[in-house]
Amino acid sequence: MLGKNIINSPWVFSLGMFAMMIPGMAFSTYYMYFYVDHLGLPIGLATLARTIYLIWDAVNGPLFGYFSDKTRTRIGRRRPWLFVAAPIKMVMFVALFSAPQTLSDTGLFTWFLVTLILYDTLSGILWVNYHALFPELYRGDKERAKVSAIQNGMQIVAVLIGTAVTPLIFAHFGYMRMALLFGAIFLLIMWTMVFLVRETSLSQPEALPFIAAFRTTLGNGPFWILNIANSFAQTVNGLLSAGIPFYAKYVLGISDQQMPLFLASVFLSVVPMVAVWYVLIKRLGSVRAWRLAFAMYGLSVLPLLFVQNLAQGMLAGVVVGFGMSGFLVTPGVVGARIIDLDALKTGRRREGVYMSVAGFIQRSSGFLSAVAFYVAGRLYGYESGTHPGPQADAAFRFLMGGVPLLLLVVSFVVSLVFRLPEAPPSGVSEDVETAES
């Protein structure tokens, strides 16, 4: 019999984030680099594949969230989805990094498109169901801030593995073996987390009808503002992750073997800063801390416009890590409050629908990221690793510094119009700060 201190503990729940982020960061950091710079897929075709995927994702994401809310089993609503989707995702992660180098541009485009759609669909199922557990298992801003801090501390460790360790592995063993290793680690840890959590809302009333569920969700003003602001900042996360290998190669002029030093400078600094943001949430309230995170993140990307070598790049990376940490910790706490208030209004906890619609809104960041890559390439003449053009350094300096600054200014401005009710009624969320102005 497992001890009560283990079941649903913040550390056990955070294992899910750790598991997902290892292959997730290896994917988001290196899949464009693998296909465009390593295999030579033209950046226009890579952008087209990502656009087609996003159209598909617009349909499947909300559907999976709704079906998750409707699921009724003896082990809960979310756990069956997590258990089944995990091994399929592992297979698709390996397939994504196993594209034959002998394929034509058309064949490579097709392989990229199909594996991208399947991999990210499984990732979406896991992401929605995992995050739907958070507002259900933990109540009150203080408890949620604590769980979020632990979760994001483990996330950063996984990010370091998925980014800084990845080039060392594929340099010695190749991309496919890297994917096999990370896929196996993901599956083992994810299934461990699923086994050690217990859902608390098995007696939930029947879910709202499909149209009513989405009409109520889409009519929630604070929910829209929260996720629109987050989507622009999420684009920055995607740009920084996918752009780091290009930035290291063309701006800093370093090799794949030196790349982990630059990556470590970014993500190691995030770890201690997670604790700082936990304290800020307690002192400022979740909404004010969330706004501050956008402002600090925007300032932190400025040095990337000016650095010239690895040493300067590492110092700039430390600054970026501080800015990034705030955005990793604060949005989940604010979003959970919105779900609490919706549960009070409707009498049903609908984390699945909310998380899937939030994911859909924020998935627009994938489209913005793809467009930013394409525009930067066109402006400065970069096409692929075989045809980088004469201004590749300027292209990726602009992509990593200029574009993120503009996007984070938008996030901050949008966050200023966010409002929540003065005080959620008792029982919905404990120790919640009054609404921030």
SVG drawing of the C-alpha trace seen along z (x, -y; Angstrom):
<svg xmlns="http://www.w3.org/2000/svg" viewBox="-26 -49 59 51">
<polyline fill="none" stroke="black" stroke-width="0.4" points="0.0,0.0 1.4,-3.3 1.7,-6.0 -0.8,-8.9 2.1,-11.4 3.0,-10.0 -0.3,-9.9 -1.1,-13.3 2.0,-14.9 3.3,-17.9 6.5,-16.0 4.6,-13.1 2.4,-15.3 5.4,-17.2 6.9,-14.0 4.4,-14.4 5.9,-17.7 9.4,-16.3 8.5,-13.4 6.8,-15.5 9.4,-18.2 12.4,-16.0 11.2,-14.9 9.1,-18.1 12.2,-20.3 14.3,-18.1 11.5,-18.3 10.9,-22.0 14.6,-23.0 15.9,-20.7 13.1,-19.5 13.4,-22.6 17.2,-22.4 17.1,-18.7 14.8,-19.1 15.9,-22.5 19.6,-22.8 20.6,-19.1 18.4,-17.5 18.0,-20.6 14.2,-20.9 13.5,-24.4 12.2,-26.7 9.1,-27.6 8.1,-23.9 8.7,-23.6 6.5,-26.6 3.8,-25.1 3.8,-21.8 3.5,-23.6 0.6,-25.7 -1.3,-22.6 -0.8,-21.0 -2.2,-24.0 -5.4,-23.8 -5.8,-20.2 -5.0,-21.1 -7.7,-23.7 -10.2,-20.8 -8.8,-18.0 -7.7,-19.9 -11.0,-21.2 -12.7,-17.9 -10.2,-15.9 -10.7,-18.3 -14.5,-17.9 -14.3,-14.1 -11.9,-14.1 -14.5,-16.0 -17.2,-13.4 -15.0,-10.4 -16.3,-8.4 -14.2,-5.4 -13.4,-3.9 -9.9,-5.4 -11.0,-8.9 -11.4,-11.1 -7.8,-12.0 -5.8,-9.0 -7.0,-6.6 -6.1,-9.2 -2.7,-9.7 -2.0,-6.0 -3.0,-5.1 -1.5,-8.2 1.9,-8.0 3.3,-4.9 1.9,-6.1 3.6,-9.5 6.9,-7.7 6.6,-5.9 5.8,-9.1 8.7,-11.0 11.1,-8.3 9.6,-8.4 9.9,-12.2 13.7,-12.0 14.1,-9.0 13.5,-10.6 15.7,-9.0 18.4,-11.4 17.8,-10.1 14.3,-11.5 13.6,-14.2 12.2,-17.6 8.7,-16.3 9.3,-13.1 10.9,-14.8 8.1,-17.3 5.5,-14.5 7.4,-12.6 7.7,-15.8 4.1,-16.7 2.7,-13.3 4.9,-12.6 4.5,-16.2 0.7,-15.9 0.7,-12.5 3.3,-13.5 1.7,-16.8 -1.8,-15.3 -0.6,-12.8 1.2,-15.6 -2.0,-17.7 -4.0,-14.8 -1.3,-14.4 -1.0,-18.1 -4.7,-18.8 -5.3,-15.9 -2.2,-16.5 -3.0,-20.2 -6.6,-19.4 -5.5,-17.6 -3.8,-20.7 -6.9,-22.8 -8.8,-19.7 -6.1,-18.3 -4.8,-21.5 -6.9,-24.4 -6.0,-28.0 -3.4,-30.3 -0.8,-29.5 -1.0,-25.8 -1.1,-26.2 1.9,-28.5 3.8,-26.0 2.9,-23.1 3.7,-25.4 7.1,-26.2 8.0,-22.6 6.5,-21.6 8.5,-24.3 11.7,-23.5 11.4,-20.0 10.5,-21.3 13.7,-23.3 15.8,-20.2 14.0,-18.4 14.6,-21.4 18.3,-21.2 18.3,-17.5 16.2,-18.1 18.3,-21.0 21.8,-21.0 22.3,-17.2 20.6,-16.5 23.4,-17.7 25.9,-15.6 23.8,-12.5 23.0,-13.0 26.6,-14.0 27.8,-10.6 24.8,-8.3 22.6,-10.1 19.1,-11.6 17.2,-8.3 19.0,-6.8 18.6,-10.1 14.8,-9.9 14.7,-6.2 16.5,-7.1 14.3,-10.1 11.2,-8.3 11.9,-5.4 12.6,-7.8 9.4,-9.7 7.2,-6.6 8.7,-5.2 8.3,-8.4 4.9,-9.3 3.4,-5.9 4.8,-6.3 3.0,-9.6 -0.3,-8.2 0.0,-5.3 0.6,-7.6 -2.2,-10.2 -5.8,-9.9 -8.6,-12.0 -10.9,-13.6 -14.0,-14.4 -15.3,-11.0 -18.8,-11.9 -19.0,-14.9 -22.4,-15.6 -22.8,-14.9 -20.8,-17.2 -22.6,-20.1 -23.8,-19.4 -21.1,-20.0 -22.4,-23.4 -23.2,-24.7 -19.8,-23.7 -17.9,-25.7 -20.4,-28.6 -19.9,-29.1 -16.1,-28.8 -15.8,-31.1 -18.0,-33.6 -15.6,-34.0 -13.9,-37.3 -11.0,-37.0 -10.2,-33.5 -9.8,-35.1 -7.6,-37.9 -5.4,-35.6 -4.8,-33.3 -4.3,-35.9 -1.6,-37.5 -0.1,-34.1 -0.1,-33.2 2.3,-36.0 4.7,-35.1 4.4,-31.4 5.5,-32.4 8.6,-33.8 9.2,-30.5 8.9,-28.7 11.2,-31.1 13.9,-30.9 13.7,-27.1 13.7,-26.5 16.1,-29.4 18.9,-28.6 20.7,-26.1 20.6,-28.6 21.6,-31.5 24.5,-29.5 25.8,-28.5 25.3,-31.7 25.5,-34.5 27.9,-33.1 29.9,-31.0 30.1,-28.0 30.0,-24.3 27.4,-21.7 29.7,-20.5 29.8,-24.0 26.1,-24.6 25.3,-23.0 27.2,-25.8 25.0,-28.4 21.8,-26.4 22.9,-25.7 23.4,-29.5 19.8,-30.1 18.1,-27.3 20.2,-26.9 19.4,-30.5 15.7,-29.6 16.0,-27.1 16.7,-29.5 14.4,-32.2 11.4,-29.8 11.5,-30.2 11.7,-34.0 8.5,-34.0 6.8,-31.8 7.5,-34.5 6.3,-37.3 3.0,-35.5 2.5,-35.3 3.3,-39.0 1.9,-40.6 -1.0,-38.2 -1.1,-36.0 -2.3,-38.6 0.2,-41.3 3.0,-38.8 1.8,-37.5 1.9,-41.1 5.4,-41.7 6.6,-38.5 5.8,-39.8 7.7,-43.1 10.7,-41.3 10.7,-38.8 10.6,-41.6 13.6,-43.4 15.6,-40.1 15.7,-39.4 17.3,-42.8 21.0,-41.6 20.5,-38.9 20.4,-41.7 24.0,-42.7 26.2,-39.8 29.1,-38.7 30.7,-35.5 30.0,-32.6 31.0,-34.4 28.7,-37.3 26.0,-34.9 26.2,-33.0 25.8,-36.2 22.8,-37.1 21.4,-33.6 21.4,-34.1 19.4,-37.3 16.9,-35.5 16.5,-32.7 15.4,-35.2 12.8,-36.6 11.5,-33.2 11.1,-31.9 8.3,-34.3 6.2,-33.2 6.7,-29.6 5.3,-29.9 2.5,-32.6 0.0,-31.7 -1.2,-28.4 -2.1,-29.9 -4.2,-32.7 -5.9,-30.2 -6.8,-27.9 -8.7,-30.7 -10.8,-31.2 -11.7,-27.5 -12.7,-27.7 -15.1,-30.6 -16.6,-28.8 -17.2,-25.7 -19.1,-27.9 -21.2,-29.2 -22.0,-26.0 -21.8,-23.4 -19.3,-21.4 -15.5,-21.3 -14.6,-21.5 -10.8,-21.6 -10.6,-19.5 -12.6,-22.0 -10.8,-25.0 -7.3,-23.5 -8.0,-22.4 -9.4,-25.8 -6.5,-27.5 -4.2,-25.2 -5.9,-26.1 -5.6,-29.8 -2.0,-29.5 -1.3,-27.2 -1.6,-30.3 1.9,-30.8 3.1,-28.0 1.8,-29.8 3.3,-33.1 6.6,-31.3 6.6,-29.6 5.8,-33.0 8.6,-34.7 11.0,-32.1 9.9,-32.5 9.9,-36.3 13.4,-36.4 14.6,-34.0 13.1,-36.0 14.4,-39.4 18.0,-38.2 18.3,-35.6 18.4,-32.4 16.8,-29.4 18.3,-26.3 21.6,-24.9 22.7,-24.3 21.7,-27.8 22.2,-30.1 22.8,-33.3 25.2,-36.1 23.2,-37.5 22.2,-34.4 23.7,-36.0 21.4,-39.1 18.4,-36.8 18.7,-35.0 19.7,-38.0 16.5,-39.6 14.5,-36.4 15.9,-35.9 15.9,-39.5 13.8,-41.8 10.7,-39.7 10.5,-38.5 10.7,-42.1 7.7,-43.2 5.6,-40.1 6.2,-40.6 5.2,-44.3 1.9,-43.1 1.5,-40.5 2.1,-43.1 -0.4,-45.6 -3.1,-42.9 -2.6,-41.8 -3.4,-45.4 -7.1,-44.9 -7.4,-41.6 -9.9,-41.7 -11.3,-39.1 -14.2,-39.5 -13.3,-41.1 -13.3,-38.0 -14.3,-34.5 -16.9,-33.0 -15.5,-30.7 -14.9,-27.1 -13.9,-27.9 -10.3,-28.9 -8.7,-29.4 -6.4,-32.3 -7.1,-34.1 -6.0,-37.6 -8.5,-40.3 -8.7,-41.4 -5.7,-43.3 -6.3,-46.5"/>
</svg>
